[in-house]
Amino acid sequence: MLTTGRPDPGTPDTGSPLAYLWWLVKSQPLRCARGGLWGTLWMVGLMMPPLFISHAIDNGLRPGNVNTLIAWSAAIVALGAANAGIGLLRHRTMTFVRLDASCRTIAAVTRHTARVGAALPRRVSTGEAVNIGTTDITQIAMVLTMVGPGVGAVIAYIVVAALTLAISPLLALVVLIGVPAVVVAVGPLLTRLQRTEAAYRHQQGHLTARAGDIVSGLRILRGVGGESLFLDRYRSRSAAMIDEGYRVGRFTSWITSLSSGIPAVLVAAVTWLGARMVVTDQISIGDLVAVYGYCLVLVVPVSFLIESGYDLTRGRVAAARVIDILNVPADVTDHHSSLGPPHLGDLTDPASGLTVTAGSFTAIAATDPADATTIADRLARFTDSTATLGKVRLTDMAISDIRRRIHILDNDAYLFSGALRDMTDPWNGNDTDHLASCIHAAVADDIVEGLPDGLDTPIATQARTLSGGQRQRIRLARALMADPETLILIDATSAVDSPTEAVIADRLRAHRAHKTTIVVTTSPALLDLADEVAFITDGHVTAVGSHHNLLHTQPAYHRLVDRSLGENGTREAT
């Protein structure tokens, strides 16, 4: 939850990982300041009991000073209770700080992902995106611990140095040298850890993406006998990542060992020096106890300093991955303009010479499927171009207007898990008649009837329990539910058998009557029902006409349509 009360997380600073982390701090200055205050009071509060104990020993253990001993003992108890309350406030405040950083990062990444749309998968792998949503966000949030206990640890170190200096300059010098020694010893390891961690996270992203590809294509891999090959590659990459993980663990273990061992050596040195100074009456027994207590308690701020350095190292790696996504440029530029009420208009793509008449059922048949997809992307403004709707260029329209008026259905459009009703009607329109009409038009009635609970039957992610043809019909029903002015279908029936495809073609044309429908296909069932077919070669319109006319006048078109059929002249059912 963003505690600003606004869904807009703000504009992140993506200049560098450190700049992004600093932006997270600046986005909640008052809370970070409170975290620093509570962290400082808590850390300094940990340093006070040794001071109170030293006074209790030196002043309260003398004959006849029982009241003084009781007073100092009560002060120690009161200090412990107060510090417990401060610790509660510190932890509560820092939890809010970390949650705000996590949610702000999620909101910024989600907002930018929605903005760049189709450009993101071409630049960022699925594995990278998954790791950002799981591990990286947590690591980024932990960096903000520095603004609370991290700041408090530095101030507590200064306070201990001052208190020790008041007792003995020599002991203060040992304490002042000991803590920087920890930083000097651990610093180079943190630098090495950052490089190793970055390499490990990079391999982890690739391996996650490979695992997703294997799971998604397992059915196909088994069909072509490539399952073992891909699994062997995955095992090889996994083994390499394990080795990299051991390297990360090696540096982490050294950091932990040094951060624990050096303070122990510091305590031993101070105790030895202090004991000798007590023997020579340079300091009192109470002073020795105080210094010993300071050194013991100093382990807490030193640990926080080491932990903050470790968190900063990992956080910089995670922030670098986040800003890589935030710096992905969009393929389209939103001018936030509006054309007012929806209206029909001819769609024109000057780059290919294609014009789609408003309200028509138009087919695009291309010798290269990539050319047809490129044209569809321009007509739906997934890329900026000179395409127009009516007399207005799409680049002059608001993206929100275009997304409302023009929908595009890819053959591999994602199907989210949930009840079939939610899968086909993600808008929760509650218009059962319209939903039934769309399912009927997509010839998906038999799918609903064959499920135990009909539309309320839970379906797994990507509807993997359904066949390829069934998934296509569910996708088509969902696209029809949106009921846009213009619907662009890319090979929407390629996985269904010929009889079913013919029924879909008839029902689709009737369902979309008086609305613009563009089908990218080489299927005769759809081409035959089209008002107009645009034949595309080398990315440009070669001929326009009816299906039968093009069959007799365009030999290349005839060969293309024949090639789209199987050896028997029909598609196989799936």
C-alpha positions as CSV (number, residue, x, y, z in Angstrom):
1,M,0.0,0.0,0.0
2,L,1.3,3.4,-0.8
3,T,0.9,5.5,2.3
4,T,0.8,8.7,0.2
5,G,-2.9,8.0,-0.4
6,R,-2.3,8.3,-4.1
7,P,-2.0,5.5,-6.7
8,D,0.8,7.4,-8.4
9,P,4.1,6.4,-6.9
10,G,5.9,9.4,-8.3
11,T,8.7,9.7,-10.9
12,P,11.6,7.4,-9.9
13,D,15.2,8.5,-10.4
14,T,16.6,6.0,-12.8
15,G,20.0,7.6,-13.3
16,S,21.8,5.0,-11.2
17,P,21.0,2.3,-8.6
18,L,22.0,4.6,-5.7
19,A,19.9,7.5,-7.2
20,Y,16.9,5.1,-7.3
21,L,17.4,4.1,-3.6
22,W,17.8,7.7,-2.6
23,W,14.5,8.5,-4.4
24,L,12.8,5.9,-2.2
25,V,14.1,7.7,0.8
26,K,13.1,11.2,-0.5
27,S,9.6,9.8,-1.2
28,Q,8.9,9.4,2.5
29,P,11.1,12.0,4.3
30,L,9.1,12.4,7.5
31,R,8.8,8.6,8.1
32,C,12.5,8.1,7.4
33,A,13.3,11.0,9.8
34,R,11.2,9.3,12.5
35,G,12.9,6.0,11.8
36,G,16.3,7.7,12.2
37,L,15.1,9.3,15.5
38,W,13.8,6.1,17.0
39,G,16.8,4.2,15.7
40,T,19.2,6.7,17.3
41,L,17.4,6.8,20.7
42,W,17.2,3.0,20.8
43,M,20.9,2.5,20.0
44,V,22.0,5.2,22.4
45,G,19.6,3.7,25.0
46,L,21.5,0.4,24.7
47,M,24.7,2.2,25.7
48,M,23.3,3.7,28.9
49,P,23.0,0.6,31.1
50,P,26.8,0.1,31.4
51,L,27.1,3.7,32.5
52,F,24.3,3.3,35.1
53,I,25.9,0.0,36.3
54,S,29.3,1.7,36.7
55,H,27.7,4.3,38.9
56,A,25.8,1.7,40.9
57,I,29.1,-0.2,41.6
58,D,31.2,2.8,42.4
59,N,28.6,4.7,44.5
60,G,26.0,2.2,45.6
61,L,28.3,-0.6,46.9
62,R,29.8,1.6,49.6
63,P,28.7,1.0,53.2
64,G,25.5,2.9,54.0
65,N,24.7,3.7,50.4
66,V,21.8,1.2,50.0
67,N,19.4,3.9,48.8
68,T,21.9,5.0,46.1
69,L,22.1,1.4,44.9
70,I,18.3,1.0,44.8
71,A,18.0,4.3,42.9
72,W,20.5,3.3,40.3
73,S,18.9,-0.2,40.0
74,A,15.5,1.4,39.5
75,A,17.0,3.7,36.9
76,I,18.4,0.7,35.0
77,V,14.9,-1.0,35.0
78,A,13.2,2.2,33.9
79,L,15.8,2.7,31.1
80,G,15.2,-0.9,30.0
81,A,11.4,-0.3,29.8
82,A,11.8,2.9,28.0
83,N,14.2,1.4,25.5
84,A,11.8,-1.5,24.9
85,G,9.0,1.0,24.0
86,I,11.4,2.9,21.7
87,G,12.4,-0.3,20.1
88,L,8.8,-1.1,19.4
89,L,8.3,2.4,17.7
90,R,11.5,1.9,15.8
91,H,10.5,-1.5,14.4
92,R,7.0,-0.3,13.6
93,T,8.3,2.8,11.8
94,M,10.9,0.9,9.8
95,T,8.4,-1.7,8.8
96,F,6.3,1.0,7.3
97,V,9.4,2.5,5.6
98,R,10.2,-0.9,4.0
99,L,6.6,-1.6,3.0
100,D,6.4,1.8,1.4
101,A,9.6,1.2,-0.6
102,S,8.4,-2.2,-1.7
103,C,4.9,-1.0,-2.8
104,R,6.3,2.1,-4.4
105,T,8.7,0.0,-6.5
106,I,5.9,-2.4,-7.4
107,A,3.7,0.5,-8.5
108,A,6.5,2.2,-10.5
109,V,7.4,-1.1,-12.3
110,T,3.8,-2.0,-12.9
111,R,2.9,1.5,-14.2
112,H,5.9,1.5,-16.5
113,T,5.2,-2.1,-17.7
114,A,1.7,-1.1,-18.6
115,R,3.0,2.0,-20.4
116,V,5.6,0.2,-22.6
117,G,3.3,-2.8,-23.2
118,A,4.5,-5.0,-26.0
119,A,8.0,-3.4,-26.0
120,L,8.9,-5.0,-22.6
121,P,9.0,-8.8,-23.6
122,R,11.4,-7.9,-26.4
123,R,13.9,-6.4,-24.0
124,V,13.4,-8.1,-20.7
125,S,13.1,-11.9,-20.2
126,T,10.3,-13.4,-18.2
127,G,12.8,-14.6,-15.6
128,E,14.1,-11.1,-15.0
129,A,10.6,-9.8,-14.4
130,V,9.8,-12.7,-12.1
131,N,12.9,-12.2,-10.0
132,I,12.1,-8.5,-9.6
133,G,8.7,-9.3,-8.3
134,T,10.0,-11.8,-5.7
135,T,13.6,-11.3,-4.6
136,D,14.7,-7.9,-5.8
137,I,11.9,-5.9,-4.2
138,T,12.7,-7.4,-0.8
139,Q,16.4,-6.6,-1.1
140,I,15.6,-3.0,-2.1
141,A,13.3,-2.5,0.9
142,M,16.0,-3.9,3.3
143,V,18.4,-1.1,2.2
144,L,16.1,1.5,3.8
145,T,17.0,0.0,7.2
146,M,20.0,2.3,6.9
147,V,17.9,5.3,7.6
148,G,16.8,4.0,11.0
149,P,19.1,1.6,12.9
150,G,21.9,2.4,10.4
151,V,21.9,6.1,11.3
152,G,21.5,5.1,15.0
153,A,24.5,2.8,14.8
154,V,26.8,5.7,13.7
155,I,25.6,8.0,16.4
156,A,25.8,5.2,19.0
157,Y,29.4,4.7,18.0
158,I,30.2,8.4,18.5
159,V,28.4,8.3,22.0
160,V,30.5,5.3,23.1
161,A,33.7,6.9,21.9
162,A,32.8,10.0,24.0
163,L,31.9,8.0,27.1
164,T,35.0,5.9,26.9
165,L,37.1,9.0,26.3
166,A,35.8,10.4,29.6
167,I,37.2,7.3,31.4
168,S,40.5,6.8,29.5
169,P,41.9,8.2,26.3
170,L,43.8,5.0,25.8
171,L,40.7,2.8,26.0
172,A,38.8,5.3,23.8
173,L,41.6,5.0,21.2
174,V,41.3,1.2,21.1
175,V,37.5,1.5,20.6
176,L,37.9,4.2,18.0
177,I,40.4,2.0,16.1
178,G,38.5,-1.2,16.5
179,V,35.3,-0.3,14.7
180,P,37.0,1.2,11.6
181,A,39.1,-2.0,11.5
182,V,35.9,-4.0,11.0
183,V,34.9,-1.7,8.1
184,V,38.3,-1.9,6.5
185,A,38.3,-5.7,6.8
186,V,34.8,-6.1,5.4
187,G,34.7,-3.3,2.8
188,P,36.7,-5.2,0.0
189,L,34.6,-8.3,0.6
190,L,31.4,-6.2,0.1
191,T,32.7,-5.0,-3.2
192,R,33.5,-8.5,-4.3
193,L,30.2,-9.7,-3.1
194,Q,28.4,-7.1,-5.2
195,R,30.1,-8.3,-8.4
196,T,29.4,-11.9,-7.5
197,E,25.8,-11.2,-6.5
198,A,25.2,-9.4,-9.8
199,A,26.5,-12.4,-11.8
200,Y,24.4,-14.8,-9.7
201,R,21.2,-12.8,-10.1
202,H,21.8,-12.5,-13.9
203,Q,22.2,-16.3,-14.2
204,Q,19.1,-16.8,-11.9
205,G,17.0,-14.6,-14.2
206,H,18.1,-16.6,-17.3
207,L,17.5,-19.9,-15.5
208,T,14.0,-18.9,-14.4
209,A,13.1,-17.9,-18.0
210,R,14.4,-21.3,-19.3
211,A,12.4,-23.1,-16.7
212,G,9.3,-21.2,-17.7
213,D,10.0,-22.0,-21.4
214,I,10.4,-25.7,-20.6
215,V,7.2,-25.9,-18.6
216,S,5.2,-24.0,-21.3
217,G,6.6,-26.0,-24.1
218,L,6.8,-29.4,-22.4
219,R,4.0,-30.9,-24.5
220,I,5.7,-29.8,-27.7
221,L,9.1,-30.9,-26.5
222,R,7.8,-34.4,-25.8
223,G,6.2,-34.5,-29.2
224,V,9.5,-33.8,-31.0
225,G,11.7,-35.7,-28.6
226,G,13.5,-32.7,-27.4
227,E,12.6,-32.9,-23.7
228,S,15.8,-34.6,-22.6
229,L,17.9,-32.1,-24.6
230,F,16.4,-29.0,-22.9
231,L,16.4,-30.7,-19.5
232,D,20.2,-31.4,-19.9
233,R,20.8,-27.8,-20.8
234,Y,18.8,-26.7,-17.7
235,R,20.8,-29.0,-15.5
236,S,24.0,-27.6,-16.9
237,R,23.0,-24.0,-16.3
238,S,21.7,-25.0,-12.9
239,A,25.0,-26.5,-11.9
240,A,26.8,-23.4,-13.0
241,M,24.5,-21.3,-10.9
242,I,25.1,-23.5,-7.9
243,D,28.8,-22.8,-8.2
244,E,28.1,-19.1,-8.4
245,G,25.9,-19.4,-5.4
246,Y,28.7,-21.0,-3.5
247,R,30.9,-18.1,-4.3
248,V,28.2,-15.7,-2.9
249,G,28.0,-17.9,0.2
250,R,31.8,-17.9,0.6
251,F,32.0,-14.1,0.7
252,T,28.9,-13.8,2.9
253,S,30.5,-16.3,5.4
254,W,33.7,-14.3,5.6
255,I,31.8,-11.1,6.1
256,T,29.8,-12.7,8.9
257,S,32.9,-14.2,10.5
258,L,34.8,-10.9,10.5
259,S,31.9,-8.8,11.7
260,S,31.6,-11.2,14.7
261,G,35.2,-12.0,15.3
262,I,36.8,-8.5,15.2
263,P,34.4,-7.1,17.9
264,A,35.3,-10.1,20.1
265,V,39.0,-9.3,19.8
266,L,38.1,-5.7,20.6
267,V,36.3,-6.7,23.8
268,A,39.2,-8.9,24.8
269,A,41.8,-6.1,24.2
270,V,39.8,-3.5,26.1
271,T,39.2,-5.9,29.0
272,W,42.9,-6.7,29.3
273,L,43.9,-3.1,29.2
274,G,41.2,-2.1,31.5
275,A,42.1,-4.7,34.1
276,R,45.7,-3.6,34.1
277,M,44.5,0.0,34.6
278,V,42.3,-1.0,37.5
279,V,45.3,-2.7,39.2
280,T,47.4,0.6,38.8
281,D,44.4,2.7,40.1
282,Q,44.1,4.5,36.8
283,I,40.4,3.7,36.6
284,S,37.8,2.3,39.0
285,I,36.2,-1.1,38.9
286,G,32.9,0.6,37.8
287,D,34.8,2.2,34.9
288,L,36.1,-1.2,33.9
289,V,32.6,-2.7,34.0
290,A,31.3,0.3,32.0
291,V,33.9,0.0,29.3
292,Y,33.4,-3.7,29.1
293,G,29.7,-3.2,28.8
294,Y,30.2,-0.5,26.1
295,C,32.3,-2.9,24.0
296,L,29.8,-5.8,24.4
297,V,26.8,-3.6,23.5
298,L,28.9,-2.0,20.7
299,V,28.5,-5.4,18.9
300,V,24.9,-4.4,18.1
301,P,25.6,-1.1,16.2
302,V,28.6,-2.7,14.5
303,S,26.4,-5.6,13.4
304,F,23.9,-3.1,12.0
305,L,26.6,-1.3,10.2
306,I,27.9,-4.5,8.6
307,E,24.3,-5.5,7.8
308,S,23.6,-2.1,6.3
309,G,26.7,-2.4,4.1
310,Y,25.6,-5.9,3.0
311,D,22.0,-4.8,2.4
312,L,23.3,-1.9,0.3
313,T,25.5,-4.2,-1.8
314,R,22.6,-6.5,-2.6
315,G,20.2,-3.6,-2.9
316,R,22.3,-1.9,-5.5
317,V,22.3,-5.1,-7.6
318,A,18.5,-5.3,-7.2
319,A,18.0,-1.6,-7.9
320,A,20.1,-1.9,-11.1
321,R,17.7,-4.6,-12.4
322,V,14.7,-2.5,-11.5
323,I,16.0,0.6,-13.4
324,D,16.8,-1.6,-16.3
325,I,13.1,-2.2,-16.7
326,L,12.1,1.4,-15.8
327,N,14.5,2.6,-18.6
328,V,12.9,0.4,-21.3
329,P,11.5,2.9,-23.8
330,A,7.9,2.6,-25.0
331,D,7.3,1.9,-28.7
332,V,4.5,4.5,-28.6
333,T,4.2,8.0,-27.3
334,D,1.0,9.0,-25.5
335,H,-0.1,12.6,-26.1
336,H,-3.1,12.3,-23.8
337,S,-5.4,13.8,-26.3
338,S,-9.0,12.7,-26.9
339,L,-11.3,12.6,-29.9
340,G,-14.4,12.7,-27.9
341,P,-17.3,10.2,-28.4
342,P,-16.4,6.9,-30.1
343,H,-17.1,6.9,-33.9
344,L,-16.4,4.6,-36.8
345,G,-13.8,5.5,-39.3
346,D,-11.7,3.8,-42.0
347,L,-8.4,2.4,-40.8
348,T,-5.5,3.2,-43.1
349,D,-1.9,2.0,-43.0
350,P,0.1,4.1,-45.6
351,A,3.3,2.1,-45.0
352,S,1.7,-1.0,-46.5
353,G,-1.0,0.7,-48.6
354,L,-3.8,-1.0,-46.7
355,T,-7.2,0.6,-46.1
356,V,-9.9,-1.1,-44.0
357,T,-13.4,0.2,-44.6
358,A,-15.3,1.0,-41.4
359,G,-17.8,-1.7,-40.5
360,S,-16.3,-4.2,-42.9
361,F,-15.2,-7.8,-42.4
362,T,-11.7,-7.6,-43.9
363,A,-9.1,-10.4,-44.2
364,I,-5.3,-10.0,-44.5
365,A,-3.4,-12.8,-46.2
366,A,0.4,-12.4,-46.2
367,T,3.1,-14.5,-47.8
368,D,5.2,-13.8,-44.7
369,P,3.2,-13.9,-41.4
370,A,5.6,-11.4,-39.8
371,D,4.5,-8.8,-42.3
372,A,0.8,-9.2,-41.4
373,T,1.7,-9.0,-37.7
374,T,3.7,-5.8,-38.3
375,I,0.7,-4.2,-40.1
376,A,-1.6,-5.3,-37.2
377,D,0.7,-3.7,-34.7
378,R,0.6,-0.4,-36.6
379,L,-3.2,-0.5,-36.9
380,A,-3.5,-1.1,-33.2
381,R,-0.8,1.4,-32.5
382,F,1.5,-1.0,-30.7
383,T,4.2,0.9,-32.6
384,D,4.1,4.5,-33.8
385,S,3.4,4.9,-37.5
386,T,1.5,7.1,-40.0
387,A,-1.6,4.9,-39.6
388,T,-4.9,6.8,-39.4
389,L,-8.4,6.3,-38.0
390,G,-10.8,8.3,-40.2
391,K,-8.9,11.5,-40.8
392,V,-6.9,11.4,-37.6
393,R,-3.5,9.9,-37.2
394,L,-3.3,7.3,-34.4
395,T,-0.2,9.0,-33.0
396,D,-2.5,12.1,-32.3
397,M,-4.9,10.0,-30.3
398,A,-4.7,9.1,-26.6
399,I,-3.5,5.5,-26.0
400,S,-6.5,5.0,-23.8
401,D,-8.9,5.9,-26.6
402,I,-7.1,3.6,-29.0
403,R,-7.1,0.7,-26.6
404,R,-10.8,1.1,-26.0
405,R,-11.6,1.3,-29.7
406,I,-9.2,-1.1,-31.3
407,H,-8.4,-4.5,-29.8
408,I,-5.9,-7.0,-31.2
409,L,-6.1,-10.8,-30.4
410,D,-2.8,-12.6,-30.8
411,N,-2.8,-16.4,-31.2
412,D,-0.9,-16.8,-27.9
413,A,-2.8,-14.1,-25.9
414,Y,-2.4,-14.9,-22.2
415,L,-5.1,-16.7,-20.3
416,F,-5.1,-16.0,-16.5
417,S,-6.0,-18.6,-14.0
418,G,-9.5,-18.6,-12.4
419,A,-13.0,-19.5,-13.1
420,L,-13.9,-19.8,-16.8
421,R,-16.4,-17.0,-16.3
422,D,-13.6,-14.7,-15.1
423,M,-11.3,-15.9,-17.9
424,T,-13.8,-15.0,-20.6
425,D,-15.2,-11.9,-18.9
426,P,-12.3,-10.2,-16.9
427,W,-14.3,-6.9,-16.8
428,N,-17.0,-8.6,-14.6
429,G,-19.7,-7.0,-16.7
430,N,-22.4,-9.4,-15.3
431,D,-24.1,-9.3,-18.7
432,T,-24.9,-13.0,-18.9
433,D,-26.7,-12.7,-22.2
434,H,-23.8,-10.9,-23.9
435,L,-21.4,-13.5,-22.4
436,A,-23.5,-16.4,-23.7
437,S,-23.7,-14.7,-27.1
438,C,-19.9,-14.3,-27.3
439,I,-19.3,-17.9,-26.2
440,H,-21.8,-19.1,-28.9
441,A,-20.1,-17.0,-31.6
442,A,-16.7,-18.5,-30.6
443,V,-18.3,-22.0,-30.8
444,A,-17.2,-22.6,-27.2
445,D,-20.6,-23.9,-25.9
446,D,-19.3,-27.4,-25.9
447,I,-16.3,-26.4,-23.7
448,V,-18.7,-24.9,-21.1
449,E,-21.0,-27.8,-21.2
450,G,-18.2,-30.3,-20.8
451,L,-16.8,-28.8,-17.6
452,P,-18.2,-30.0,-14.2
453,D,-19.3,-26.5,-13.0
454,G,-19.7,-24.9,-16.4
455,L,-18.5,-21.2,-16.3
456,D,-17.7,-21.5,-12.6
457,T,-15.2,-24.3,-13.2
458,P,-11.6,-23.3,-12.1
459,I,-9.1,-23.3,-15.0
460,A,-5.4,-23.4,-14.5
461,T,-3.0,-20.7,-15.8
462,Q,-2.9,-20.5,-19.6
463,A,-5.8,-23.0,-19.6
464,R,-3.3,-25.8,-19.9
465,T,-6.0,-28.4,-19.2
466,L,-7.7,-27.5,-22.4
467,S,-6.6,-28.3,-25.9
468,G,-5.1,-25.8,-28.3
469,G,-8.3,-25.4,-30.2
470,Q,-10.3,-24.9,-27.0
471,R,-7.9,-22.3,-25.8
472,Q,-8.2,-20.4,-29.1
473,R,-12.0,-20.4,-28.8
474,I,-11.9,-19.1,-25.2
475,R,-9.5,-16.3,-26.3
476,L,-11.9,-15.4,-29.1
477,A,-14.9,-15.3,-26.7
478,R,-12.9,-13.0,-24.4
479,A,-12.1,-10.7,-27.3
480,L,-15.7,-10.6,-28.4
481,M,-16.7,-9.7,-24.9
482,A,-14.7,-6.5,-25.1
483,D,-16.9,-5.5,-28.1
484,P,-14.5,-2.9,-29.6
485,E,-15.2,-0.8,-32.7
486,T,-12.3,-2.6,-34.4
487,L,-11.2,-6.1,-33.6
488,I,-8.0,-7.5,-35.2
489,L,-7.7,-11.3,-35.0
490,I,-4.3,-12.9,-35.8
491,D,-4.6,-16.6,-36.7
492,A,-7.5,-16.9,-34.2
493,T,-8.7,-20.2,-35.6
494,S,-5.4,-21.9,-36.7
495,A,-5.7,-24.7,-34.1
496,V,-9.4,-25.7,-34.8
497,D,-10.6,-28.3,-37.3
498,S,-12.1,-27.1,-40.6
499,P,-15.8,-27.8,-39.8
500,T,-15.5,-25.9,-36.5
501,E,-13.6,-23.1,-38.3
502,A,-16.4,-22.7,-40.8
503,V,-19.0,-22.4,-38.1
504,I,-16.8,-19.8,-36.3
505,A,-16.4,-17.8,-39.5
506,D,-20.2,-17.7,-40.0
507,R,-21.0,-16.8,-36.4
508,L,-18.1,-14.3,-36.1
509,R,-19.3,-12.4,-39.2
510,A,-22.9,-12.3,-37.8
511,H,-21.8,-11.3,-34.3
512,R,-19.6,-8.5,-35.6
513,A,-22.1,-7.1,-38.1
514,H,-21.6,-3.4,-38.8
515,K,-18.4,-3.3,-36.8
516,T,-14.9,-3.4,-38.2
517,T,-13.3,-6.8,-38.1
518,I,-9.8,-7.6,-39.4
519,V,-8.7,-11.3,-39.6
520,V,-5.1,-12.2,-40.4
521,T,-5.4,-15.6,-41.9
522,T,-4.8,-17.9,-44.8
523,S,-7.9,-20.1,-44.0
524,P,-10.3,-20.4,-46.9
525,A,-13.2,-20.6,-44.5
526,L,-12.5,-17.0,-43.2
527,L,-11.2,-15.6,-46.5
528,D,-14.4,-16.7,-48.4
529,L,-16.6,-14.8,-46.0
530,A,-14.6,-11.6,-46.0
531,D,-16.0,-8.5,-47.7
532,E,-12.5,-7.8,-48.9
533,V,-9.2,-9.6,-48.9
534,A,-5.8,-7.8,-48.9
535,F,-3.0,-9.9,-50.3
536,I,0.3,-8.8,-48.8
537,T,3.8,-9.6,-50.2
538,D,7.0,-8.0,-49.0
539,G,5.0,-5.9,-46.5
540,H,2.9,-4.2,-49.1
541,V,-0.6,-4.7,-50.5
542,T,-0.2,-6.5,-53.8
543,A,-3.9,-7.0,-54.6
544,V,-7.3,-6.4,-53.1
545,G,-10.5,-8.2,-53.9
546,S,-12.8,-11.1,-53.0
547,H,-11.3,-14.5,-52.1
548,H,-12.6,-16.0,-55.4
549,N,-11.3,-13.2,-57.5
550,L,-7.8,-13.4,-56.0
551,L,-7.7,-17.1,-56.5
552,H,-8.2,-16.7,-60.2
553,T,-6.0,-13.6,-60.7
554,Q,-3.2,-14.0,-58.2
555,P,-1.2,-17.3,-58.6
556,A,0.9,-16.5,-55.5
557,Y,-2.3,-16.0,-53.5
558,H,-3.6,-19.4,-54.8
559,R,-0.4,-21.1,-53.7
560,L,-0.5,-19.4,-50.3
561,V,-4.1,-20.6,-49.6
562,D,-3.3,-24.1,-50.8
563,R,-0.3,-24.3,-48.6
564,S,-2.3,-23.4,-45.5
565,L,-4.3,-26.6,-45.9
566,G,-3.0,-30.1,-44.9
567,E,-2.2,-32.9,-47.3
568,N,-5.9,-33.9,-47.3
569,G,-7.0,-30.3,-47.9
570,T,-8.4,-29.9,-44.4
571,R,-7.1,-29.0,-40.9
572,E,-6.8,-31.6,-38.2
573,A,-8.9,-31.2,-35.1
574,T,-7.1,-30.2,-31.9
